[in-house]
Every structure is written in C-alpha cells, then in structure tokens.
Amino acid sequence: MFVKLNVDRSSLGNPEPSGGGGIICNHFGEALHAFSSLYDHCTNMEAKAKALLDGIKLCVSLSLCRVLVELDSQSSALRTFSCNTSVEN
C-alpha cells in the first residue's frame, strides 16, 4: 500500500526568504504526518526542492517505503520511490 506525499512552498519573492512543507496521507486520504520548514533566501524552485527533500527524508525516517509524491509545479512530475532509493544530504 502506498502513502502520498504532497509538498509545496511559499516565498516572499524570487529569491527571498521562503518556506516549504507538506503532508503525508494514507491510502484513505487521512493525514499521517505534516511538516514545515523556513529557508533562507532561495528561489521558488529551490524552496520546492528543499521541501521535497525534507518530505522524502521524513518518509525514510518513518520507514514509509512506497511513497507517491505529488507536486503542483509543471516542471515537477509525479514520482514514486522505494526503500532502496538513496537519499543524500
């Protein structure tokens, strides 16, 4: 069974101070975990990438092995990863 990771970001400008976060839901759409972070000056895409990395790291730390990732950006595609995927800092 999959869980779904949704991430997004917010920025005061491009580049400016930014934040990002997301939510992990089970296959019923029920929230399991949520997270948010503040980032220094970065572009919109950098903030989204940082939020995505934060979300993936959270999934790995929770041993969530089958994850469907959804982003709202046209430049980002729907992706999945499994436990054997390496997550570097």
Buried (B, 14 or more C-beta within 10 A) or exposed (E): EEBBBBBBBBBEEEBEBBBBBBBBBEEEEEEBBEBEBEBEBBBBBBBBBBBBBBBBEBBBEEEBBEBBBBBEEEEBEEBEBEEEEEEEE
